[in-house]
Amino acid sequence: MKIVIIENELYLAQSIASKLGQKNFETEIFSSITDAMDAKGDIYLLSTTIPGQNPVKFIEKFKDKIIILIVNYINNDTVVKPLEMGAQDYIVKPFKIEELIRKIEHYYEYKKLQQKNDFYTTLLESIFKEVDITVDVEQLDLPLTLYTNYQKVADKVALLFAQKHNTFLYFIDLQEENWQKEVEALAHNQIGYITRVDKLKKDEREKLFEMLKEKRFILTSLDSSIETPYENITLNSNNKLYDHNNILTINEYVQYIIKKFQYQYPDTELSKKLGISRKSLWEKRRKFELFKKK
């Protein structure tokens, strides 16, 4: 991690750099904001009280990075406006270097978590892109049992529920040996996403239902004949074609290939890979209602 220090008090800047160096941080010092406009770093320690220097353009340029303000006093120009523009935090002189390091480490870890969250959000959107659901997740009341013929349908409902209600779900897989401890640990103010009740024996299900009293959760089952004491909805989907744990019929396989790859390959190549003619490919499209969208 590289930390760029923009501070005209050279002794202070060198002292900060020395202490950060002892923590294995790479540092670079600039005595003016103008000189630091092309600096490359992960975190910027920016003094907003350098005479004749305006931090506005600097913050606009680096607002996607971590900016911690170094100030002599707090007012609208030194702290309030810079924070509104995108700076993360500030520290007032004189300060202990340990306090500054805590801020640096905190915001650096927070930034990494943001990046990780963005990655997994994008990944999940890609994974569930072809999974269709017809339920309004905002209208769901908990506790709830979701019956489905395709686990990803329930997974998508749970994720959308969490997004719509701006909350977190605590995942519990009933196929895991430690599921009882995880259910016990589920607090009353938490929401559980508990999958595959169909994998439990009857006595285990009864024990689960007893443990879940007064708790909030979404429970899933791939077997609609299994009864639970909760409100329930059934969400079956043709997207089960994408569940590679199932063996597809020839027609299901052809349908899967057409739907997944028809925008990646021209008809000539797609029909060749399927071992059928272009006319047969067109007939399959008509049968499965999988016409290309222009």
N, C-alpha and C positions, 0 to 999 in steps of 0.2 A: 504494500500500500504506500502510495506517495502522497505526502502532504505539502501543499504549497502555502508558504507563509508570506502574507503581504502586510508588512509593518515597517514604518519609517523609523521607529526606535530600534536601531541596529542591535543594541545590547540585549534588548528584550527578545528580538527575533532570534538572535544567536543562542540565547539561553533556552528558548523553546525548542529550537532545532537540536541542541545538544541533548536535552532530556528526552526528546522523542527518538533521537538516534539510539539512546540506551535501551529503548523499547523495540529496536529493530525497525523503526519507521524510516523510510527514505524521505528526505526533506529538500526543499528548494526555497530560497529567500528572495523576495523582491521588495524594494523600498518604496515602490510606487505602484498604483493600480494600473497606470498606463503601460508600464513595463511588463506587468503580469497578464496582460490580455491574451497572450498566446501560450500561457503556461499550461502544461499537461499534468494533471494530478487527479487523485481520487477525492481528496478533501482539501478545502480551501479555508485557511484561517485569515479572515479579511478584516483589517482595521478600517473602520468607517470614519475615523477622525484624522486622517492624513491631510494636512493643509493643502488646499487647492485641488483636491481629488474628489471626484464624484463616483460613488460605487454603483450607480444605477445601471450603466451599460455592462459593467462586469457581472452583476447579479443576473441581468437578463441573459447574458451569454452562457453562464455556468449554472443556471437554476436547476438543471437536471442533475447536477453534482451535489455534494454535501458542502454547504457554506456555513461556517461558524464565525460570527462577528466578534471582533475584539474591540471593546469600546472603553473610553474614559468615563463616560456618563451616559445615562439613558434619556433620550428624547425622541421626537418624531423622526428626525433625520438619521440619527445614528442606529436606531433599533426598530422602531415601529414600521416605517416604510420598507426598509430592507427585508423584514420578516414577511410583510404582505407581498413582496415581490418574489419571494421564493427561498430566502435564506432560512436555514433550519433552526438556529439557536444563536445565543450570544453569551459572552462572558465579560465581566467588568474587571478592569484593572484596579488594584493589583489582585492577582488570583494565584491559587496554588496550582502548580503544573499537574498534580494528580487529579484535580477537578477537571482540567481541560482534557486530560487523557481519557477520563471516564466518559466525557461527552463525545470525544472522537470515536471511541470503541462502540458506544451505544448507537450512534448514528450510522456507523459503518455496518454493524450487524443488522440494523434496521433496513438499510439499503439492500443488503444481500437477501434479506427475507422478502422484500418487495420484488426483487428480480426473480427469486425462486417462485413466488406466488404468481407472477406474470407468466412464467414459463409453464407452470402446471395448469393455470387457467386456460392458456392457449392450447396446451396438449389435450386437456379434457374436452374442450370445444371441438377439437378435431376428431377425437375418438367417438363422441356422441353425435356428430354432425348428421349421420345417416339414420339415427334412431328417432323415430317419430312418436310423439305422445299427443294425446288429445285432451288431457285433463288440465283444468285450471288449478295450478299449484297454490295460488293465493287463497283458494276456497277450502283447502284441506284442513281438517281438524284432527288433532292428536289426542290419544293414541290411534294409530291407523295400521291396518294390514293391507299390503299390496299383493294381490295375486297376479301373476304374470307368467307367460310362457317363455319369457326372454329376460334374463336378469338385468341386462343393460337398460331396459325400459324403466325398471324400478330405480336403478342407479341414477338415471337422468332425472327422474322425478325428485329424488332426494336432493340432488345437487341444485336443481332449480328452486326447490323449497327453501334451501339454505340461502340462496342468493336473494330471493324475493323478500325473505324475512330478515335479511342481514344478520344471520346467526351462524353458528357452527354446529356441525353434527359430529357425534362421537361414534365411530364405526366399530361394530361388533360382529364378527363372523362366527356364526354358531357351528361352523365346521371345525373351529379351532378348539383345542383342548381346554384352554383357559377362559372359555366364554363366561363361565359362572362368576369368576372373579371380576371380569370386566362389567358384567351386568350389575353386580353388587356395588361396584365403584361409581356407577352412573348416578350423579347427584340429581336432586329434584329440579334444579334450575338448568339442567343440561338436557339436550335432545339427542337420543340415541338413534342411530341407523343400524338396525339389527337384521342381518340377512340369513336366509336359508333355514327357516323354522322347519321346513320339510325334511331336513336332515336329522332331526331329533326323533328319538323314540317317544312314545306316548307319555311315559312317566317323566321324561326329561322336559317335554313340552309343558306339562302341568306344573313342574317345578319352575320353569321359566316364567309362566303366567303369574305365579305367586310372587316371584321376585320382582316383577314389573309393576306391581300395584303402586299407584300414586306417582308413577314415572311417565315421562313424555317420550314418545319414540315413533319411528316408522318401522314396521316389521314386514319382511318379505317372505313369500313362499312361491315355489314353482309348482306346487300341487294345490289346486283349488279345493280339493276334497278335505283338506285339513282345516278344522274349525278353530277359530280363536275368539276370545270374548271381547273383541274390539270392532269398531266400525271398519268396513272394508270396501275396497273397490277392485275391480278386475281390469287389467290393462294388457290385453294380448296384442301381439304385433307380428307383422310379416318380416320384421327386421331380424327374426330368429335365423334367417338365412345367413347372417353375418356371425353367428355363434359357431365357431369352428369346433366346438365340442360335440356338435351334432353331425350325423352323416346325412348329406343331402341327396335327394333323388336327382336324376339326370336333368329334369325340368327345373328343379330348384337351383341346381348348379348353373345352368345356362342363364337363368334369371339373375342370379347373383353376379355373374361375370358381366352381363350386359349393363346392369345398373351401376356397377362399380367402375367399369372401364370404358363406357361408351363415349366419354368426353376426352379420354386420353389417346384413343386409337381411332383412325378412320375406319369406316365400315368394312372396307376391303380387308384390312389387316385383322380386325376383330373377328370377322366371319371365318377367316383363314385359321386363326388361333383356336376357334371353336370347332373347326372341321365341318362347317356348314357353308352353304352358298349365301350370297348377299340377299337373295330373295327369301331364303329360309330365315335369315336374320331379321328381315323386315316383318315376316309373319310372326316371329317370336316376339318382336316389339309390340305388335298389335295385340297379341294374345295377353302379354303381361302389362300392357298399357305403359310402356317405357319409352315413349317417343322423346327424341332429343328436343330440348328447349333452345330456341334461337335467341 
